[in-house]
Amino acid sequence: MVGRACFRRLSNAGSVLIAVLQFTRIGSSTTINVPGSQSTIQAGIDAASHGDTVLVAPGTYYENIRLRGKRITLTSHYALTGDTSFVSSTVIDGSAPANPDTASVILIIDGEDARTVVQGFTVRYGEGTRWNDEHGYGYFREGGGILCALSSPTIKHNRIYANFVTNTIGVVNTGGGGIRAGDASPRILNNRFESNFGRYGGAIVLNHPVAAVVRNNVFKSNSAGGAYGGGSVWVNHGTSATVIQNNTIYGNSSPSGTGGVLSLGGTTYVQNCVVWANTPSDAGTGTGGSFYVTYTDIGQTGLPPGDGNINTPPAFVDLNEFVPAIGSVVIDAGDPDPIFNDVEDPANPGLALYPARGTVRNDMGAHGGGDPDLLDVDGDGVVDVLDNCPDALNTLQTDSDGDGYGNACDVDDDNDGRLDNVDNCPVTYNPDQLDTDGDGVGDVCDNCPAVYNPGQEDANHNGIGDACECACPCHGDPQCDGVRNVQDVVQTVNVAFRGAAPVFDPNCPRERTDVNCDGFSTVQDVVKMVNVAFRGANPATEFCHPCTP
């Protein structure tokens, strides 16, 4: 079998549960209404805190916005009901930027993760942002609709339309008409990309992606021209596998390379897709890397090697929504592994829920496969939009510093400004990094802060390191027989007045007969010993605590 990638899907709950999940997310946070509470989308974002929802009413908003690193849901009223008419009636129009070099409609460039959700909008007329490439290749103008860099948001249920990145002044090149995402793990789900243009990557540029997921999208009439190719999706040197799954990529073009999917290094999986009528070809690859195409209806002659590929014209109800027509070859033709199954129709067990058709076996194209809204890329049982480490297995969701980032992916778990890999107490706040004994463990988390013990051994698990634990079982009991009697008094007298050598126990800073902890055995210690041995005094109150400095 040629290589295959997959991700865990929690359930086939269907569109009703999608709406419930989204509404629950809104209900559990502060909801900022635009234009009700704030007059603009950007003002709503600025007023939001992590976990909030910015809920945008239908209308056209002439804005170029920035998410500013906030883990929020930015959504139209689509989230309330699942009514797709809100997608077309809620428009973010980026045609009037304050600065022509910052002309992307949406900027997601401040370390956002999968809990930053952009949902339910028409995103149009962006012209891209002049951007210094992270890998030293110079300035590029990219991301007409959305520029995403070093950030891993969830972008879903949007129409990304008519964004043109063409201005080559002051840049090496221009690309990513719809979306440019670089050096991270975006989830690009259930969107429609139409009539976008870039000199490469007409719809999407994925530059050095890290396990990007592109799923259940429609790509239509996007184009590239002038550089590198890739009229629809352009992937460049991913560091982890890029998964392009259950998409319909139809009628896109480029004068060179390919009009469909172009992979230039790294590992790219095209699975369960329809890639058809793209010019000059449907899919291609550059030198290096691995490019796998499986269970895909692909139009170009000479099928790529891979399981389940076919080369038969797909039949659709229309060339707008691309719902498979009854009898279409794409129905039940996707990967038969149940993890790829279509959502089941609850009223007809074993059959797919419309717009998928046939049985629950995967349909090729954008309407097949499981529910992407319940995506769980790391397989830890927590859906990505709620997971505090969406790309790292962390079932318990442990978050020591309460900053919303789980320990499994937080690079500064204690928020002290020191990255975990150089912090001598990575989960305990200590910006001063004080380490008195020089053992590499900061004083605030060292179980022996004044004694060198880099291994932090603690045999009895009481939080006091073995190297410095004070253990004084025979203090005030010189005979160490468990009772205080005349022999103990005599022993104390011998040390205090007759020159007998004091006796110390291992790991105890006090001699056995120094019961007042002044550092010497004297008449005061004899008196205290007599009080306990003959006069009924309580040793807990009569004797000092030997471990107290």
Residue pairs with C-beta under 8 A, 6 or more apart in sequence:
1 307
2 292
2 294
2 305
2 306
2 307
3 267
3 269
3 290
3 292
4 269
4 271
4 292
4 294
4 307
4 335
5 241
5 243
5 269
5 271
5 292
6 243
6 271
6 337
6 339
6 340
7 213
7 243
7 375
7 376
7 377
7 379
8 339
8 376
8 377
8 379
9 339
9 370
9 371
9 374
9 375
9 376
10 374
10 376
10 381
10 383
11 17
11 370
11 371
11 374
12 341
12 342
12 343
12 344
12 353
12 360
12 370
12 371
13 343
13 371
13 374
14 343
14 344
14 346
14 353
14 371
15 82
15 343
15 353
17 371
17 374
18 82
18 371
18 373
18 374
19 79
19 80
19 81
19 82
21 373
21 374
21 383
21 385
22 73
22 75
22 79
22 80
22 82
22 119
22 373
23 79
23 80
25 53
25 73
25 79
25 385
25 386
26 53
26 55
26 73
26 75
26 79
26 80
28 51
29 51
29 52
29 53
29 73
30 48
30 49
30 51
30 52
30 53
31 52
31 53
31 54
31 55
32 38
32 44
32 47
32 48
32 52
32 53
32 54
32 55
33 44
33 55
33 57
34 40
34 41
34 43
34 44
34 54
34 55
34 56
34 57
34 61
35 57
35 59
36 57
37 44
37 47
38 44
38 46
38 47
38 54
40 61
40 63
41 54
41 56
41 61
41 63
41 65
41 74
41 92
42 63
42 65
42 66
44 54
44 56
44 74
45 54
45 65
45 66
45 67
45 68
45 70
45 72
45 74
46 68
48 54
48 70
48 72
49 70
49 72
50 70
50 71
50 72
50 404
51 71
51 72
51 404
52 70
52 72
52 73
53 72
53 73
53 74
53 75
53 79
54 72
54 73
54 74
54 75
55 75
55 76
55 77
55 79
55 80
56 74
56 75
56 76
56 77
56 90
56 121
57 76
57 77
57 90
58 76
58 77
58 86
58 89
58 90
59 89
59 90
59 91
60 91
60 93
61 91
61 92
61 93
62 93
62 94
62 95
62 96
63 92
63 93
63 94
63 105
64 94
64 96
64 97
64 98
64 102
64 103
64 104
64 105
64 106
64 107
64 126
65 92
65 105
65 106
65 107
66 106
66 107
66 108
66 109
66 110
67 74
67 106
67 107
67 108
67 110
67 112
67 116
67 118
67 153
68 110
69 110
69 111
69 112
70 112
70 116
71 112
71 113
71 115
71 116
71 404
72 116
72 117
73 79
73 117
73 119
73 385
74 116
74 117
74 118
74 119
75 117
75 118
75 119
75 120
76 86
76 87
76 89
76 90
76 119
76 120
76 121
77 83
77 86
77 90
77 120
78 84
78 86
78 87
78 90
78 119
78 120
78 157
79 119
79 120
84 157
86 120
87 120
87 121
87 122
87 157
87 158
87 159
88 122
88 159
90 120
90 121
90 122
91 121
91 122
91 124
92 105
92 106
92 121
92 122
92 123
92 124
93 105
93 124
93 125
94 103
94 104
94 105
94 106
94 123
94 124
94 125
94 126
94 127
94 144
94 145
94 163
95 124
95 125
95 126
97 103
97 127
100 127
100 167
101 129
101 130
101 141
101 170
102 129
102 130
103 126
103 127
103 128
103 129
103 144
104 126
104 127
104 128
104 129
104 143
104 144
104 145
104 146
104 147
105 123
105 124
105 125
105 126
105 144
105 145
105 146
105 163
106 118
106 123
106 126
106 145
106 146
106 147
107 129
107 143
107 146
107 147
108 116
108 118
108 146
108 147
108 148
108 149
108 151
108 153
109 147
109 148
109 149
109 150
109 151
110 151
111 150
111 151
112 151
112 152
112 153
113 151
113 152
113 153
113 390
113 391
113 405
114 152
114 153
114 154
114 185
114 187
114 377
114 384
114 385
114 387
114 390
114 391
115 154
115 384
115 385
115 386
115 387
115 388
115 390
115 404
116 151
116 153
116 154
117 153
117 154
117 155
117 156
117 385
118 146
118 153
118 154
118 155
118 156
118 158
119 154
119 155
119 156
119 157
119 158
120 157
120 158
121 158
121 159
122 158
122 159
122 160
122 161
123 145
123 146
123 158
123 159
123 160
123 161
123 163
124 145
124 160
124 161
124 162
124 163
125 162
125 163
125 164
126 143
126 144
126 145
126 146
126 163
126 165
127 141
127 144
127 163
127 164
127 165
127 166
127 167
128 141
128 142
128 143
128 144
128 147
128 163
128 165
128 167
128 174
128 176
128 177
128 180
128 198
129 141
129 142
129 143
129 147
130 139
130 140
130 141
130 170
130 171
131 139
131 140
131 141
131 142
131 143
131 147
131 149
131 180
132 138
132 139
133 139
133 140
133 172
133 207
134 149
134 150
134 182
134 183
134 208
135 208
137 172
138 171
138 172
139 170
139 171
139 172
140 171
140 172
140 173
140 174
140 175
141 165
141 167
141 168
141 171
141 173
141 174
142 165
142 174
142 175
142 176
142 180
142 198
142 205
143 165
143 176
143 179
143 180
143 205
144 163
144 164
144 165
144 176
144 177
144 178
144 196
144 197
144 198
145 160
145 163
145 177
145 178
145 179
145 196
146 155
146 160
146 178
146 179
146 180
146 181
147 176
147 179
147 180
148 155
148 179
148 180
148 181
148 182
148 184
148 186
149 180
149 181
149 182
149 183
149 184
150 182
150 183
150 184
151 184
151 186
152 184
152 185
152 186
152 187
152 210
152 390
152 391
153 186
153 187
154 186
154 187
154 189
154 384
154 385
155 179
155 186
155 187
155 188
155 189
155 191
156 187
156 188
156 189
156 190
156 191
156 372
156 373
157 189
157 190
157 191
158 191
158 192
159 191
159 192
159 194
160 178
160 179
160 191
160 192
160 193
160 194
160 196
160 203
161 192
161 193
161 194
161 195
161 196
162 194
162 195
162 196
163 177
163 178
163 196
163 197
164 177
164 196
164 197
164 198
165 174
165 175
165 176
165 177
165 197
165 198
165 199
166 174
166 197
166 198
166 199
167 174
168 174
168 199
173 199
173 200
173 226
173 227
173 228
174 198
174 199
174 227
175 198
175 199
175 200
175 201
175 205
175 224
175 227
175 228
175 234
176 198
176 200
176 201
176 204
176 205
176 234
177 196
177 197
177 198
177 201
177 202
177 203
177 222
177 224
178 193
178 196
178 202
178 203
178 204
178 222
179 186
179 188
179 203
179 204
179 205
180 201
180 204
180 205
180 207
181 188
181 204
181 205
181 206
181 207
181 209
181 212
182 205
182 206
182 207
182 208
182 209
183 207
183 208
183 209
183 210
184 209
184 210
184 212
185 209
185 210
185 211
185 212
185 213
185 240
185 377
185 390
185 391
186 206
186 209
186 212
186 213
187 212
187 213
187 215
187 372
187 375
187 377
187 384
188 204
188 212
188 213
188 214
188 215
188 217
189 213
189 215
189 216
189 217
189 372
189 373
189 375
190 215
190 216
190 217
190 366
190 372
190 373
191 217
191 218
192 217
192 218
192 220
193 203
193 204
193 217
193 218
193 219
193 220
193 222
193 232
194 218
194 219
194 220
194 221
194 222
195 220
195 221
195 222
196 202
196 203
196 222
196 223
197 222
197 223
197 224
197 225
198 205
198 224
199 224
199 225
199 226
199 227
199 228
200 224
200 226
200 227
200 228
200 229
200 230
200 234
200 257
201 224
201 228
201 230
201 233
201 234
202 222
202 223
202 224
202 230
202 231
202 232
202 252
202 253
202 254
203 219
203 222
203 231
203 232
203 233
203 252
204 214
204 232
204 233
204 234
205 230
205 234
205 236
206 212
206 214
206 233
206 234
206 235
206 236
206 238
206 242
207 236
207 237
208 236
208 237
208 238
208 239
208 266
209 235
209 238
209 239
209 240
209 242
209 266
210 238
210 239
210 240
210 391
211 238
211 240
211 241
211 242
211 243
211 377
211 391
212 238
212 242
212 243
213 242
213 243
213 245
213 375
213 377
214 233
214 242
214 243
214 244
214 245
214 247
215 243
215 244
215 245
215 246
215 247
215 369
215 372
215 375
216 245
216 246
216 247
216 366
216 367
216 369
216 372
217 247
217 248
217 366
218 247
218 248
218 250
218 321
218 322
218 366
219 232
219 233
219 247
219 248
219 249
219 250
219 252
220 248
220 250
220 251
220 252
220 319
220 322
221 251
221 252
222 231
222 232
222 252
222 253
223 231
223 252
223 253
223 254
223 259
224 230
224 231
224 234
224 253
224 254
224 255
224 257
224 259
225 254
225 255
226 255
228 234
228 256
228 257
228 262
228 264
229 254
229 256
229 257
229 258
229 262
229 284
230 254
230 257
230 258
230 261
230 262
231 252
231 253
231 254
231 257
231 258
231 259
231 260
231 278
231 279
232 249
232 252
232 259
232 260
232 261
232 278
233 244
233 249
233 260
233 261
233 262
234 262
234 264
235 242
235 261
235 262
235 263
235 264
235 266
235 268
236 264
236 265
236 266
237 264
237 265
237 266
237 288
237 289
238 265
238 266
238 267
238 268
238 289
239 266
240 266
240 267
241 266
241 267
241 268
241 269
242 263
242 266
242 267
242 268
242 269
243 269
243 271
244 261
244 268
244 269
244 270
244 271
244 273
245 269
245 270
245 271
245 272
245 273
245 369
246 271
246 272
246 273
246 334
246 362
246 363
246 364
246 365
246 366
246 367
246 368
246 369
247 273
247 274
247 365
247 366
248 273
248 274
248 322
248 365
248 366
248 367
249 260
249 261
249 273
249 274
249 275
249 276
249 278
249 282
250 274
250 275
250 276
250 277
250 278
250 319
250 322
251 277
251 278
251 319
252 259
252 260
252 278
252 279
253 259
253 278
253 279
253 280
254 262
254 279
254 280
255 280
256 280
257 284
258 278
258 280
258 281
258 282
258 283
258 284
259 278
259 279
259 280
259 281
259 282
260 275
260 278
260 281
260 282
260 283
260 284
261 268
261 270
261 275
261 282
261 283
261 284
262 283
262 284
262 285
262 286
263 284
263 285
263 286
263 289
263 291
264 285
264 286
264 288
264 289
265 286
265 287
265 288
265 289
266 289
266 290
267 289
267 290
267 291
267 292
268 285
268 289
268 290
268 291
268 292
269 292
269 294
270 283
270 291
270 292
270 293
270 294
270 296
271 292
271 293
271 294
271 295
271 296
271 334
271 335
271 340
272 294
272 295
272 296
272 334
272 335
272 340
272 362
272 363
272 364
272 365
272 368
272 369
273 296
273 297
273 298
273 364
273 365
274 296
274 297
274 314
274 322
274 330
274 364
274 365
274 366
275 282
275 283
275 296
275 297
275 298
275 299
276 282
276 297
276 298
276 299
276 313
276 314
277 299
278 299
281 300
282 298
282 299
282 300
283 291
283 293
283 298
283 300
283 304
285 291
291 304
292 306
293 304
293 305
293 306
293 309
294 306
294 307
294 308
294 309
294 335
295 306
295 307
295 308
295 309
295 333
295 334
295 335
295 362
295 364
296 306
296 308
296 309
296 310
296 364
297 309
297 310
297 311
297 312
297 314
297 329
297 330
297 333
297 364
297 365
298 304
298 309
298 310
298 311
299 311
299 313
300 311
301 311
303 309
303 310
303 311
307 335
308 333
308 334
308 335
310 329
310 333
312 329
313 329
314 324
314 328
314 329
314 330
314 364
314 365
315 324
315 325
315 327
315 328
315 329
316 322
316 323
316 324
316 325
316 328
317 323
317 324
317 325
321 355
322 365
322 366
322 367
323 355
323 367
324 330
324 331
324 355
324 356
324 357
324 363
324 365
324 367
326 357
328 357
330 363
330 364
330 365
330 368
331 357
331 358
331 363
332 357
332 358
332 359
332 361
332 362
332 363
333 361
333 362
333 363
333 364
334 340
334 361
334 362
334 363
334 364
334 368
334 369
335 362
336 361
336 362
339 370
340 362
340 368
340 369
340 370
341 360
341 361
341 362
341 369
341 370
342 352
342 353
342 356
342 359
342 360
342 361
342 362
342 363
342 368
342 369
342 370
343 352
343 353
343 356
343 360
343 370
343 371
344 350
344 351
344 352
344 353
344 360
345 351
345 352
345 353
345 354
346 353
350 359
350 360
351 358
351 359
351 360
352 358
352 359
352 360
352 363
352 368
355 367
356 363
356 367
356 368
357 363
362 368
362 369
363 369
373 383
373 385
374 383
375 383
375 384
376 382
376 383
376 384
376 387
377 384
377 390
377 391
378 387
378 389
378 390
378 391
378 392
378 393
378 394
379 393
380 387
380 393
380 394
380 395
381 395
382 394
382 395
382 397
384 390
387 394
387 397
387 406
388 394
388 397
388 399
388 404
388 405
388 406
388 409
389 397
389 405
389 406
389 407
389 408
389 409
389 410
391 409
392 406
392 408
392 409
393 408
394 406
394 407
394 408
394 409
397 406
398 406
398 407
398 408
399 405
399 406
399 407
399 410
400 407
400 410
400 413
400 414
400 427
401 410
401 412
401 413
401 414
401 415
401 427
401 429
403 410
403 415
407 413
407 427
410 420
411 419
411 420
411 421
412 418
412 419
412 420
412 423
413 420
413 426
413 427
414 423
414 425
414 426
414 427
414 428
414 429
414 430
415 429
416 423
416 429
416 430
416 431
417 431
418 430
418 431
418 433
420 426
423 430
423 433
423 442
424 430
424 433
424 435
424 440
424 441
424 442
424 445
425 433
425 441
425 442
425 444
425 445
427 445
428 442
428 444
428 445
429 444
430 442
430 443
430 444
430 445
433 442
434 442
434 443
434 444
435 441
435 442
435 443
435 446
436 443
436 449
436 450
437 446
437 448
437 449
437 450
437 451
437 452
437 453
438 452
439 446
439 452
439 453
439 454
440 454
441 453
441 454
441 456
443 449
446 453
446 456
446 465
447 453
447 456
447 458
447 463
447 464
447 465
447 468
448 456
448 464
448 465
448 467
448 468
448 469
450 468
451 465
451 467
451 468
452 467
453 465
453 466
453 467
453 468
456 465
457 465
457 466
457 467
458 464
458 465
458 466
458 469
459 466
460 469
462 469
464 470
468 507
469 507
470 507
470 508
470 509
470 546
470 547
471 505
471 506
471 507
471 508
472 505
472 508
472 510
472 546
472 547
473 480
473 505
474 480
474 503
474 505
474 512
475 505
475 508
475 510
475 512
475 515
475 543
475 546
476 484
476 488
476 512
476 513
476 515
476 529
476 532
476 539
476 543
477 483
477 484
477 488
477 512
478 487
478 488
478 491
478 492
478 495
478 503
478 512
478 513
479 485
479 487
479 488
479 491
480 512
481 487
484 529
484 532
484 533
484 539
485 533
486 533
488 529
488 533
489 526
489 529
489 530
489 533
489 534
491 500
491 512
491 513
492 513
492 515
492 521
492 525
492 526
492 529
493 526
494 500
495 501
495 502
495 511
495 513
495 521
496 513
496 521
496 522
496 523
496 525
496 526
502 511
502 512
502 513
502 514
502 521
503 511
503 512
503 513
504 510
504 511
504 512
505 512
508 546
508 547
509 546
509 547
510 517
510 544
510 546
511 521
513 521
513 525
513 529
514 520
514 521
514 525
515 525
515 528
515 529
515 542
515 543
515 544
516 524
516 525
516 528
516 543
516 544
517 544
517 545
517 546
517 548
518 524
528 537
528 542
528 543
531 537
531 542
532 538
532 539
532 542
532 543
